[in-house]
Amino acid sequence: MALGGLGVVRGVVRVIKKNESPHATSGEPSPSRAVWTTTLGRPVANSIRSSWVILRFHHLFWLCQHVWVNSSDGLYRHDLAVVHHKGFGFHAAACAPGILEILAPVRARQGLVLELGCGTGLLTKELIAAGHQVIATDASAGMLEVARDFLGETAPAGRAPELRLLALPDDPLPQVDAIVAIGHPLNYLPDAASIDRALVAIAEALRPGGVVALDLADLEWGAARQNTPNYSDIGAEWAIITRFSTPRPDLFVRDITTFLANPDGSWRRDDEHHENVLVDTSQVPALMRGHGVEVEVRSSFGTETLPRGLRAVVGHRPPAVPP
């Protein structure tokens, strides 16, 4: 699923021993309280958390000596992939029952499922548990690294999926009996034309009788999130800040700052900038019909409630006509 961060804030992460009084050194509030503030001094979050960590975000582009900063390129690098896996599995959990029901005919004939944008393997796990043969792909090596470890631990013996690094719209897709994609991975492509090319590639990869189930962020996604406030959360060994913007009606931006704890007690920080191209999903059925696949745009895959502006695209390629 897609996340975000606050790329313009530098942070101080100080590890406090359980018996240490933070007031003695910094005048901070109780160590059981995490206080996050933006560079403008407005509160982002104020939550009761672990008794041994205080996070306070002080100055623009400044870090204390205990935080290592990663400035490499790419989306969903290792640290964000870990945070995504630990804290944001709810979308896969919500979508899985509806998708499994859609794929039931494919499982009955032991068809092959291609998962695009598999992330850390949360939906993949559900597909395998239901008895599907799966090729799980993602454009992020960091996501696949986490997925490989996760699925290696959870998949039944002999049932681990094939994992592939695959980037749409240019990498070729294998011929399969079903294609699934959640977390709107197609919206990460650079423009609407690339999204169209990816949808065409998906249509052409479906065998006769094959089904497709994917989600896409519609133009409504951006309209519904104008002036969305910053988001923040903290787990036992991770923290994330999200800043959102909509520079134009068809573009939704997330700037992501993550913090992960290191084994030595220090913390490291990473920043990512994510842009989602939003599309008019009402145009998708005609596009895919032109390539032999009939789809409809739905509000959900099953009984789940998708976020506002996220659409489920569900359909099939008609079976081959006997000669």
C-alpha positions in Angstrom: 0.0 0.0 0.0 1.3 3.7 -0.5 2.9 5.7 2.6 4.4 9.1 3.3 6.8 11.2 5.3 8.1 14.7 6.2 11.2 15.2 4.2 12.0 18.7 5.4 12.3 17.9 9.1 15.5 16.8 10.7 15.1 14.9 14.0 16.8 14.2 17.2 16.3 10.6 18.5 17.6 10.2 22.0 17.6 6.8 23.7 16.7 7.2 27.4 17.4 4.5 30.0 14.4 3.4 31.9 15.6 4.9 35.2 17.0 8.1 33.7 15.1 11.3 34.3 14.9 13.3 31.0 14.2 16.5 33.0 17.8 16.3 34.4 19.4 16.9 31.0 16.9 18.4 28.6 13.7 19.6 30.4 11.7 17.2 28.2 8.4 15.8 29.5 8.0 12.3 30.9 10.0 9.6 29.0 6.7 7.8 28.4 5.5 10.6 26.1 6.7 11.1 22.6 6.3 14.7 21.5 6.7 15.5 17.8 6.7 19.1 16.4 7.2 20.4 13.0 9.7 23.1 12.2 6.9 25.6 12.4 6.3 24.6 16.0 2.9 23.0 15.4 2.2 19.6 17.0 2.2 16.6 14.7 1.6 13.9 17.3 1.6 13.6 21.0 1.2 10.0 22.0 1.9 7.8 25.0 4.5 5.3 23.8 7.6 3.4 25.0 9.1 4.4 28.3 12.6 4.4 26.9 12.4 6.6 23.8 11.7 10.3 23.4 11.5 11.7 19.9 11.5 15.4 19.5 11.9 17.0 16.0 13.7 20.3 16.4 15.4 22.0 13.5 15.3 22.0 9.7 18.1 19.9 8.2 19.8 19.1 11.5 20.6 15.8 13.2 22.3 14.7 16.3 25.3 12.4 16.3 23.2 9.3 17.0 21.2 9.4 13.8 22.7 8.1 10.5 21.1 9.5 7.4 20.6 7.6 4.1 20.5 9.8 1.0 20.4 7.1 -1.7 17.9 7.1 -4.4 14.9 4.8 -5.1 11.5 4.1 -3.7 10.6 1.8 -0.9 14.2 1.2 0.2 14.9 -1.2 2.9 13.9 1.0 5.9 10.6 2.1 4.5 9.9 -1.4 3.4 10.4 -2.6 7.0 8.2 0.2 8.4 5.5 -0.6 5.8 5.6 -4.3 6.7 5.4 -3.7 10.5 2.9 -0.9 10.6 0.8 -0.9 7.4 -0.5 -4.3 6.7 -4.1 -3.4 7.1 -4.8 -2.8 3.4 -3.7 -6.3 2.4 -5.7 -7.8 5.2 -8.8 -5.9 4.2 -8.5 -6.7 0.5 -7.5 -10.4 0.7 -10.9 -12.0 1.3 -12.5 -10.2 -1.7 -9.6 -11.0 -4.0 -9.5 -14.6 -3.0 -13.2 -14.9 -3.8 -12.5 -13.4 -7.3 -9.6 -15.8 -7.8 -11.5 -18.9 -6.7 -12.1 -20.2 -10.3 -8.3 -19.8 -11.0 -7.5 -21.9 -7.9 -10.0 -24.6 -8.9 -8.1 -25.1 -12.2 -4.6 -24.7 -10.6 -3.9 -21.6 -12.6 -0.9 -19.3 -12.2 -1.3 -16.0 -10.4 1.0 -13.0 -11.1 1.1 -10.4 -8.3 2.4 -6.9 -9.3 3.7 -4.6 -6.6 3.7 -7.4 -4.0 5.6 -5.3 -1.5 6.7 -7.3 1.5 4.5 -10.2 0.7 1.4 -9.6 2.9 -1.1 -10.4 0.2 1.2 -13.0 -1.3 1.0 -14.9 2.0 -2.8 -15.1 1.8 -2.7 -16.2 -1.9 -0.3 -19.1 -1.0 -2.3 -20.1 2.1 -5.4 -20.3 -0.2 -3.6 -22.8 -2.5 -2.5 -20.5 -5.3 0.6 -20.8 -7.4 2.1 -17.3 -7.3 4.8 -15.3 -9.1 5.2 -12.2 -6.8 6.9 -9.2 -8.3 7.9 -5.7 -7.3 10.0 -2.8 -8.6 11.6 -2.3 -5.2 14.6 -4.5 -4.3 14.0 -3.4 -0.7 10.5 -4.7 -0.6 11.5 -8.0 -2.2 14.3 -8.4 0.4 11.8 -8.1 3.3 9.3 -10.3 1.3 11.9 -13.0 0.8 12.6 -13.3 4.6 8.9 -13.0 5.5 7.6 -15.6 3.1 10.5 -17.9 3.8 9.4 -18.0 7.4 5.6 -18.2 6.7 5.1 -20.1 3.5 4.3 -23.9 3.8 7.1 -26.2 2.9 7.6 -26.4 -0.9 5.0 -23.6 -1.5 7.3 -20.5 -1.5 6.4 -18.2 -4.4 8.8 -17.1 -7.1 10.0 -13.6 -6.4 11.0 -11.3 -9.3 12.2 -7.7 -9.6 9.9 -6.3 -12.3 9.2 -2.7 -13.3 6.2 -1.7 -15.4 5.5 -0.7 -18.1 8.6 -1.9 -19.9 9.5 -5.3 -18.3 7.7 -8.2 -20.0 5.0 -10.0 -18.2 4.6 -13.8 -18.3 1.4 -15.3 -19.6 -0.8 -16.1 -16.5 -4.3 -17.0 -15.4 -4.7 -14.1 -13.0 -3.1 -10.8 -12.3 -3.5 -9.0 -8.9 -2.1 -5.7 -7.6 -3.0 -3.8 -4.5 -1.6 -0.6 -2.9 -2.0 1.2 -6.3 1.4 0.3 -7.6 0.5 1.5 -11.1 0.0 5.0 -9.8 3.8 5.1 -9.1 4.5 5.2 -12.8 5.7 8.6 -14.2 2.7 9.6 -16.2 -0.8 8.6 -17.4 0.6 7.2 -20.6 2.8 4.8 -18.7 -0.2 3.7 -16.7 -2.1 3.0 -19.9 0.8 1.0 -21.2 0.9 -1.0 -18.0 -2.8 -1.7 -18.2 -2.4 -2.9 -21.8 0.5 -5.1 -20.8 -1.7 -6.6 -18.0 -4.5 -7.3 -20.5 -2.2 -8.9 -23.0 -0.6 -11.2 -20.3 -3.9 -12.7 -19.4 -4.7 -16.1 -20.8 -8.2 -16.9 -22.1 -10.5 -17.2 -19.0 -8.0 -15.3 -16.9 -9.0 -12.7 -14.3 -7.6 -9.4 -13.1 -8.1 -7.6 -9.8 -6.1 -4.4 -9.0 -6.6 -1.1 -7.4 -6.0 2.4 -8.9 -6.0 5.8 -7.3 -8.6 7.9 -9.1 -8.5 11.7 -9.5 -10.9 11.8 -6.5 -7.9 10.5 -4.4 -6.2 13.9 -4.6 -9.4 16.0 -4.4 -10.3 14.2 -1.2 -7.0 14.9 0.4 -6.5 18.6 -0.1 -4.9 20.1 3.0 -4.5 16.7 4.6 -2.6 17.2 7.9 0.8 15.6 8.5 0.7 12.0 9.7 3.0 10.4 12.2 3.3 7.1 14.0 5.8 5.2 16.2 6.3 1.5 16.9 8.7 -0.3 19.2 11.7 0.1 16.9 10.5 2.4 14.2 8.9 5.8 13.5 7.4 7.5 10.5 6.3 11.0 9.6 4.2 11.8 6.5 3.7 15.1 4.7 1.1 15.2 1.9 0.7 17.6 -1.0 -1.4 17.9 -4.2 0.5 20.2 -6.5 -2.0 19.5 -9.3 -5.3 17.6 -9.7 -3.6 14.5 -11.1 -0.6 14.3 -8.8 -0.5 13.3 -5.1 2.9 13.6 -3.3 4.1 12.0 -0.1 7.4 13.0 1.5 8.5 10.3 3.9 10.9 10.3 6.8 11.5 7.0 8.6 13.6 6.2 11.7 14.7 2.6 12.6 16.6 1.5 15.6 20.1 0.1 15.1 21.4 -2.8 17.2 23.7 -0.5 19.1 20.9 1.6 20.4 21.3 4.5 17.9 18.8 5.3 15.3 19.0 5.9 11.6 16.9 8.1 9.4 15.9 7.8 5.7 13.9 10.2 3.5 11.9 9.3 0.4 9.8 11.4 -2.0 6.9 9.6 -3.6 4.7 10.9 -6.4 1.4 9.2 -7.4 -0.1 10.0 -10.8 -3.9 10.0 -10.5 -6.1 8.9 -13.4 -9.7 9.0 -14.5 -10.5 5.3 -13.8 -13.8 5.6 -15.7 -11.6 5.3 -18.9 -10.0 2.0 -17.9 -12.8 -0.3 -19.1 -12.7 1.0 -22.7 -8.9 0.8 -22.8 -8.8 -2.8 -21.6 -11.7 -3.8 -23.8 -9.7 -2.8 -26.8 -7.2 -5.5 -25.8 -9.7 -8.3 -25.2 -10.3 -7.9 -21.4 -13.7 -6.9 -19.9 -13.4 -5.0 -16.6 -15.6 -2.9 -14.3 -14.6 -0.3 -11.9 -15.9 -1.0 -8.4 -15.8 0.6 -4.9 -14.3 -2.6 -3.5 -13.0 -6.1 -4.2 -15.5 -7.6 -1.7 -17.0 -6.3 1.5 -14.1 -4.1 2.6 -14.2 -0.4 2.5 -11.5 1.1 0.3 -10.1 4.6 1.1 -11.9 7.4 -0.7 -10.6 7.7 -4.3 -9.2 4.2 -4.5 -11.0 2.1 -7.0 -11.0 -1.7 -7.6 -10.7 -2.8 -11.2 -12.0 -6.3 -11.7 -12.6 -8.3 -14.8 -11.6 -11.2 -17.1 -10.5 -12.2 -20.5 -13.3 -14.3 -22.1 -12.6 -18.1 -22.5 -11.3 -19.2 -25.9 -14.1 -20.2 -28.3 -13.8 -23.8 -29.4 -13.1 -24.3 -33.1 
